[in-house]
């Protein structure tokens, strides 16, 4: 198969391989279509003539409009089509009441925390409360690697540039995010590392934490000690002893929380990698677990795929408020809501934000939407939740980690090496990327485009990988020591 029509209502097909001008392709429901010009892999082929202003349909939804007359067999991209998005939308609640059949959960080998939560890693995290002590934290982590071994699987610093010279919502957001990260179950112990004169004070962190385990949460103010490396080492040694008391044990997959993310998407992402992740999302939900979908700007134009699945009017109202609030965020900064996709997305065949969004939301599968989380919130309910956050890879994966996701399923068609603090499983959308960057890859969904695997077979393979990672298998990013955080910033810097 050289091209695929994703939905019977579509008036475009997607090239599964480069199509030279004059190539005839057989498209179910459209018959034989001859490419009238070269069409790159992942790009769109017109299945019928389109008039200027006519909707371009893909995934069964409008992804923009033709900006000029388009011939059958022509290449549809930025030169012949554009977005139809504008500002706020008055969403209507039309519930579809989806139901997933329950499935008995498998088990994975994880860690059971004192508060009863499950974890899939047993690490110590050093969290600077201000960017001024980032290098102190890095040096502490590097100097304590001799403590790692046995049940203690890593000591990591999570540097960031904030925690001071921030005001209002930005200051509150930074503080809340750092505390949410500290509460992640994969961190057996946490060292909050302060300078001593920053806006994000020790007392504020304590207040944000509320009730906490003082054996697991430790604090060091660098201005209060003669040698912060010596004092920090003593704390890390204590935390290491605590972490070594843990061991892996069987835990039902119903306790897993998976984050859903895409980055560096291409025209095959919405056909291969994202639908496979969507099926795995449904698999964890069917077993009583949870999944979290974020990247709100990459829901614009595809809202109907999600909003009808909201399990109640209250959840729908929260989701609609989140979507329109994010559009207001764009507009208040003088930005168009459709300022997307990226140059790499366009090279890969994604033309408009609607095109990108319709592929992006495939990661949410078919499960009911049970909750809407604010930035910095932790998962509250089993099932699929929507999390408010931007599309930026590092910001959104940090938010997913802060929400309590044990691991993140990250699809990509262009490739990226980075990892979040939570294990980040890279799912590639195409064989060419898998061949070129195997060191960045955890799972190749490109086999779907070549016909070597169908979606169900690929999903079964990815689910098996999720259980192996949950049981301790390292991801590509973990093997290379790649992990980073980024905090969403909006306001002024003093």
Buried (B, 14 or more C-beta within 10 A) or exposed (E): EBBBBBEEEBBBBBBBBBBEEEBEBEBEEBEEBEBBEBBBBBBBBBBEBBEEEBBBBBBEBBBBBBBEEBEBBBBBBEEBBBBBBEEEBEBEBEBEEBEBEEBEBBBBBBBBBEEEBBBBBBBBBBBBBBBBBBEBBBBBBEBBEEBBEEBBBBBBBBBBBBBBBBEEEBBBBBBBBBBBBBBBBBBBBBBBBBBBEBBBBBEBBBEBBEEBEEEBBBBBBBEEEEEBBEBBBEBBEBBBEBBBEBEBEEBBBBBBBBBBBBBBBBBBBBBBBBBBBBBBBBBBBBBBBBBBBBBBBBBBBBBBBBBBBBBEEEBBBBBBEBBBEBBEBBBEEEEBBBEBBBEBBBBBBBBBBBBBBBBBBBBBBBBBBBBBBEBBBBBEEBBBBBBBBBBBBBBBBBBBBBBBBBBBBBBBBBBBEBBBBBBBBBBBBBBBBBEEBEEBBBBBBBBBBEEEBEBEEBBBBBBEBBBBBBBBBBBBBBEBEBBBBBBBBEEEEE
